[in-house]
Amino acid sequence: MTPPLIRLLIVDDHPIVRDGLRAVFDSDPGFDVVGEARDGAEAVDMAVALKADVLLMDLRMPRMSGVEAIKALAKRSPNVRVLVLTTFDTDADVLPAIEAGATGYLLKDAPREELVRAALAAHHGESVLAPSVARRLLGKVRAPDAAKTLTQRELNVLRLIAAGATNREAAKQLFISEATVKTHLLHIYAKLGTRDRASAVAEAYRQGLLPS
């Protein structure tokens, strides 16, 4: 008896990406692409209505992000599997997605065959991770908490930035140069796995490095 087709929903805010993914899975006899969603909110509604088995989910989208959608699906459609497919593999992207319940995490440069295998594995509840993502998660397990690796000076800079200080204002309060503040910020970004001031502050609050 032929097994039922895997009902796949593609979620991405870029039409050209959706078209490319549909072409990949339309040509595979094991999948039925039941729809395409342009953002997380649409994805949640469509996943429930169309009884999707697997979602290919981008992370950074308007209205509702991929992580928010994964959390919503856990409540509304807990049996659906989510395979994240994105261009970002920083700690700030990977960890929240995995913690929210993503079954797998691939990057958009993954070969066609790997993508199909990953979607099939996700359907069976198996975790599939891009090599760079696996290294990040392994490093997170092995490495000490950021709270233990941030220096006191870096914490001071972080607190001032969180309070709204500019680099120049932080430098003046700490009696250091503006260039030194920038260097501390680069170290903070690297240790927290973030890319900019806003995401660093958000991650610091999440890890309890800053008082809420």
Secondary structure, 3 states (H helix, E strand, C coil): CCCCCEEEEEECCCHHHHHHHHHHHHCCCCEEEEEEECCHHHHHHHHHHHCCCEEEECCCCCCCCHHHHHHHHHHHCCCCEEEEEECCCCHHHHHHHHHHCCCEEEECCCCHHHHHHHHHHHHCCCCCECHHHHHHHHHHHHCCCHHHHCCHHHHHHHHHHHCCCCHHHHHHHHCCCHHHHHHHHHHHHHHHCCCCHHHHHHHHHHCCCCCC
